[in-house]
Amino acid sequence: MPNLETTDRYQVRSVARALEMLEAVGESGETGLTLTEMAQRLDMAKSSTMAAARTLASFGFLRIETPGPRYHLGLALLRYGDLVAQMTSLGKIALPLLNELTEETGLTSRLAINEEGYPVFIERVDGRGSVRFYTPLGQRESPHSTAAGKAILAQLGEEQVLRIVNETDLVANAANSLTTIDAVLNELKYVQLVGYAIDNEEEADGIICVGAPIFNYNGHCAGAVSVTGLKVDITQRVIGPLCTTVLSYAERISALIGNVRL
């Protein structure tokens, strides 16, 4: 464990203590730890240990076993473990095709996984030229204003879409962002019809993206692949062929992860 007395001065002590607690419980294996054992290992007062442990348990990061009580790692951690495994596996599989897609189009290509209806980008291959798009990996992005997000949303039921839309409050990220539920639902109908989605300066002014969904072995939407470029480079003349290209790469990635369309 890190020494709290010597770590970065910007570190939040309570958060560090909570992470140390998870680490200690994880190291205990199947037996778990009692409050007394945790307090001793972490050199904390028993009252403070109980408050921290109960808080972690309320969020599912610890599980309380009675009688005892004894504390074990909670099921909430499995979700993040599964997410990391999914990101790593899909990223490795798709990266060669992302390189190929960027080489063919000259645009920045990205791969997102479907994380409860939100796009989480896990791989990026920058396009040619001096322009570099700031697109951080590993975090949720707008489902209603990104091409990948709309490609994923279009695969969900209306009830799920409405839940996600309500969570986002349809924030306007750019001048062309969709800001009403009706506009989003109409857009998703179009995506379902043509098989791809277009972000026409909806996430950032002057930027256009084209995205298409990818599907896993059981036909569920695993995420989406997209390309990003400047509007001045993506004219009306090339947008049609570009959409077809992105859709073909999405189908190829789907095939690599076991999807077979009957």
Backbone torsions as a table, in degrees:
resi	resn	phi	psi	omega
1	MET	NA	147.8	177.9
2	PRO	-69.8	151.6	177.2
3	ASN	-83.3	115.4	-176.0
4	LEU	-66.3	-18.6	-179.4
5	GLU	-79.9	-19.1	-173.9
6	THR	-117.1	0.6	-177.5
7	THR	-82.3	176.1	-175.6
8	ASP	-49.6	138.3	-177.4
9	ARG	-69.3	-14.4	178.3
10	TYR	-87.7	-1.5	-179.0
11	GLN	-68.7	135.3	177.1
12	VAL	-85.0	117.6	-171.1
13	ARG	-62.1	-40.5	-178.3
14	SER	-66.0	-36.9	178.0
15	VAL	-68.2	-42.2	178.3
16	ALA	-61.1	-40.8	178.2
17	ARG	-62.6	-40.9	179.8
18	ALA	-64.3	-40.7	179.0
19	LEU	-67.9	-38.6	175.5
20	GLU	-61.9	-37.4	179.5
21	MET	-64.6	-43.7	177.9
22	LEU	-62.1	-40.5	179.8
23	GLU	-64.6	-42.6	-179.3
24	ALA	-64.6	-43.4	179.5
25	VAL	-66.1	-39.8	177.8
26	GLY	-61.5	-39.5	179.9
27	GLU	-69.4	-18.8	-178.3
28	SER	-77.4	-12.0	177.7
29	GLY	70.7	-145.5	-174.7
30	GLU	-70.5	-21.4	-176.5
31	THR	-73.9	-29.2	-177.3
32	GLY	70.7	-172.7	-178.9
33	LEU	-134.1	146.7	170.5
34	THR	-84.4	169.6	176.9
35	LEU	-60.2	-40.2	180.0
36	THR	-63.1	-43.8	-179.7
37	GLU	-65.2	-41.0	177.8
38	MET	-63.7	-44.0	-179.6
39	ALA	-60.1	-40.3	180.0
40	GLN	-68.1	-44.4	-178.7
41	ARG	-64.6	-37.4	-175.7
42	LEU	-95.2	-3.6	-178.1
43	ASP	55.6	50.2	-179.9
44	MET	-119.9	155.7	172.0
45	ALA	-65.0	146.1	-176.3
46	LYS	-62.7	-36.0	179.7
47	SER	-65.0	-41.2	178.3
48	SER	-67.9	-37.8	178.3
49	THR	-62.3	-44.9	-179.5
50	MET	-63.6	-42.4	-179.6
51	ALA	-61.8	-44.5	179.8
52	ALA	-66.7	-43.2	-178.3
53	ALA	-65.3	-41.6	179.7
54	ARG	-66.5	-36.3	177.7
55	THR	-64.5	-46.3	178.3
56	LEU	-62.4	-37.3	179.3
57	ALA	-66.7	-36.0	-178.6
58	SER	-65.6	-24.6	177.9
59	PHE	-97.5	3.8	176.4
60	GLY	85.2	6.1	-179.0
61	PHE	-84.0	-20.1	170.9
62	LEU	-126.1	153.5	177.8
63	ARG	-121.9	131.8	-177.4
64	ILE	-96.8	125.1	178.6
65	GLU	-109.6	128.4	176.9
66	THR	-116.2	154.1	-1.0
67	PRO	-71.8	166.2	-179.8
68	GLY	152.4	-81.7	-16.8
69	PRO	-73.6	156.4	173.9
70	ARG	-119.5	147.9	-175.8
71	TYR	-110.1	133.0	177.8
72	HIS	-125.8	163.8	175.0
73	LEU	-63.1	140.4	-176.1
74	GLY	-90.5	168.2	-176.8
75	LEU	-70.1	-19.8	179.5
76	ALA	-58.8	-31.0	-179.0
77	LEU	-68.6	-26.6	-179.7
78	LEU	-64.6	-35.5	-179.3
79	ARG	-61.0	-43.0	-179.0
80	TYR	-73.1	-33.0	176.0
81	GLY	-64.7	-42.9	177.7
82	ASP	-63.8	-39.0	-179.3
83	LEU	-64.5	-44.3	179.2
84	VAL	-62.5	-43.2	179.2
85	ALA	-63.1	-41.2	179.5
86	GLN	-64.0	-43.5	-179.7
87	MET	-61.8	-46.0	-177.2
88	THR	-64.5	-46.9	-177.4
89	SER	-65.1	-50.8	-177.4
90	LEU	-65.8	-38.8	179.9
91	GLY	-61.1	-44.3	180.0
92	LYS	-64.1	-40.2	-177.9
93	ILE	-67.2	-42.6	-171.1
94	ALA	-87.1	-18.4	-172.5
95	LEU	-55.6	-43.5	178.3
96	PRO	-59.1	-36.9	179.0
97	LEU	-73.6	-32.3	174.8
98	LEU	-63.2	-42.4	176.1
99	ASN	-58.9	-43.0	-179.7
100	GLU	-65.9	-40.7	179.8
101	LEU	-64.2	-42.6	177.9
102	THR	-65.2	-40.7	178.9
103	GLU	-62.9	-39.2	-177.8
104	GLU	-73.6	-38.3	-174.3
105	THR	-99.4	-21.8	-174.6
106	GLY	76.9	6.3	-176.7
107	LEU	-106.3	163.4	175.4
108	THR	-73.7	126.2	178.7
109	SER	-107.7	145.6	-179.4
110	ARG	-138.8	152.6	177.7
111	LEU	-122.1	129.9	178.9
112	ALA	-121.3	146.2	169.9
113	ILE	-96.9	159.2	178.0
114	ASN	-88.9	106.8	-179.4
115	GLU	-111.8	88.8	-179.0
116	GLU	57.5	39.1	177.3
117	GLY	92.4	-5.3	179.3
118	TYR	-105.3	145.0	174.3
119	PRO	-81.8	127.7	173.4
120	VAL	-118.7	109.4	-175.4
121	PHE	-77.3	131.9	-174.0
122	ILE	-120.5	-15.4	177.8
123	GLU	-143.7	149.6	178.0
124	ARG	-148.8	138.7	173.0
125	VAL	-125.0	115.9	-175.8
126	ASP	-71.1	143.6	178.6
127	GLY	-78.8	174.0	-179.9
128	ARG	-70.6	159.5	176.4
129	GLY	100.6	-179.5	-174.3
130	SER	-86.6	-16.0	-177.2
131	VAL	-78.4	127.9	176.4
132	ARG	-124.0	125.7	-179.0
133	PHE	-88.0	132.2	178.0
134	TYR	-77.9	98.9	-176.9
135	THR	-131.0	84.4	-178.7
136	PRO	-62.3	145.6	-179.5
137	LEU	-96.2	157.0	171.9
138	GLY	85.3	8.9	178.2
139	GLN	-131.5	153.1	179.8
140	ARG	-65.0	142.4	174.2
141	GLU	-121.1	173.1	-173.8
142	SER	-62.3	124.9	179.3
143	PRO	-78.2	-22.0	-174.0
144	HIS	-97.4	-11.0	-176.6
145	SER	-125.2	1.3	174.2
146	THR	-106.2	150.2	179.3
147	ALA	-63.6	-43.8	178.9
148	ALA	-63.4	-40.8	-180.0
149	GLY	-62.4	-44.7	179.7
150	LYS	-68.5	-34.7	177.4
151	ALA	-62.5	-37.1	178.3
152	ILE	-73.8	-46.7	-179.2
153	LEU	-57.0	-36.2	-176.8
154	ALA	-64.9	-15.3	-179.8
155	GLN	-93.0	-2.3	-176.5
156	LEU	-99.0	162.9	174.1
157	GLY	-73.5	160.3	-175.9
158	GLU	-61.5	-37.2	179.7
159	GLU	-61.5	-42.9	177.6
160	GLN	-65.8	-40.4	179.5
161	VAL	-61.3	-45.3	-179.0
162	LEU	-63.4	-37.0	177.8
163	ARG	-62.6	-46.9	-178.2
164	ILE	-66.7	-41.8	179.0
165	VAL	-60.7	-41.8	178.9
166	ASN	-65.3	-33.6	178.5
167	GLU	-67.6	-33.3	-176.6
168	THR	-83.9	-18.8	-174.4
169	ASP	60.1	15.0	178.4
170	LEU	48.2	52.7	178.9
171	VAL	-61.4	134.6	178.6
172	ALA	-83.9	103.2	179.4
173	ASN	-82.2	-20.6	179.6
174	ALA	-154.6	176.8	-174.2
175	ALA	-60.7	-33.0	-175.8
176	ASN	-96.7	8.6	-178.2
177	SER	-59.8	143.2	175.5
178	LEU	-76.0	126.1	-173.4
179	THR	-122.4	6.5	176.0
180	THR	-128.4	152.8	179.7
181	ILE	-62.7	-41.7	179.8
182	ASP	-59.9	-40.9	-179.9
183	ALA	-64.1	-40.6	179.4
184	VAL	-65.5	-47.5	-178.4
185	LEU	-62.7	-40.2	177.8
186	ASN	-65.3	-39.7	178.6
187	GLU	-63.7	-41.0	-178.3
188	LEU	-67.8	-31.6	175.4
189	LYS	-63.0	-39.7	178.4
190	TYR	-66.2	-41.9	178.9
191	VAL	-61.0	-42.6	179.0
192	GLN	-62.5	-33.9	-178.0
193	LEU	-72.2	-44.9	-173.4
194	VAL	-96.9	-20.1	176.4
195	GLY	94.1	-5.6	179.8
196	TYR	-137.9	167.2	179.8
197	ALA	-127.7	150.7	179.1
198	ILE	-123.8	130.2	170.8
199	ASP	-100.5	100.0	-176.9
200	ASN	-96.3	80.2	-177.9
201	GLU	57.8	39.3	-179.5
202	GLU	-98.0	-26.9	178.6
203	GLU	-97.2	-33.4	178.3
204	ALA	-153.4	138.9	179.5
205	ASP	-63.0	136.1	177.2
206	GLY	83.5	1.0	-177.0
207	ILE	-118.0	135.3	176.3
208	ILE	-121.9	138.8	176.6
209	CYS	-129.2	150.1	173.1
210	VAL	-126.8	130.4	-178.2
211	GLY	-136.2	155.0	178.1
212	ALA	-142.0	146.6	-176.9
213	PRO	-75.1	152.7	171.2
214	ILE	-118.6	148.0	-173.4
215	PHE	-125.0	145.8	-179.5
216	ASN	-92.7	-168.7	-172.9
217	TYR	-63.5	-27.3	-179.8
218	ASN	-99.1	12.7	175.2
219	GLY	84.4	1.8	177.8
220	HIS	-81.0	149.3	179.5
221	CYS	-71.7	114.3	-179.2
222	ALA	-87.6	-17.4	-178.1
223	GLY	160.1	-146.9	-178.4
224	ALA	-158.7	156.1	173.6
225	VAL	-117.0	142.9	-177.8
226	SER	-145.8	161.7	172.3
227	VAL	-123.6	149.2	-175.5
228	THR	-131.8	136.7	178.4
229	GLY	-156.9	172.4	177.0
230	LEU	-73.9	144.9	-179.7
231	LYS	-59.5	-35.8	-178.2
232	VAL	-65.6	-20.9	-179.9
233	ASP	-94.5	-19.8	-178.1
234	ILE	-109.4	91.9	-176.8
235	THR	-88.5	169.9	176.5
236	GLN	-59.4	-27.5	-178.1
237	ARG	-68.9	-31.9	-174.9
238	VAL	-105.0	-8.6	-174.5
239	ILE	-65.4	-36.9	179.8
240	GLY	-62.6	-55.1	177.4
241	PRO	-60.3	-33.9	179.4
242	LEU	-64.5	-42.6	177.9
243	CYS	-60.9	-42.1	178.6
244	THR	-62.6	-39.9	179.6
245	THR	-64.7	-47.0	-179.4
246	VAL	-62.6	-41.9	179.0
247	LEU	-61.4	-38.8	-179.6
248	SER	-67.2	-37.3	178.2
249	TYR	-70.5	-35.5	176.0
250	ALA	-61.7	-39.9	178.8
251	GLU	-67.5	-36.9	178.9
252	ARG	-67.6	-41.0	177.3
253	ILE	-66.0	-40.2	177.4
254	SER	-58.6	-42.0	178.7
255	ALA	-63.1	-36.5	179.9
256	LEU	-66.8	-28.0	-179.9
257	ILE	-100.6	18.7	167.8
258	GLY	99.4	3.9	-179.2
259	ASN	-80.8	127.8	177.7
260	VAL	-126.2	115.5	-179.8
261	ARG	-82.6	125.0	-178.6
262	LEU	-84.9	NA	NA
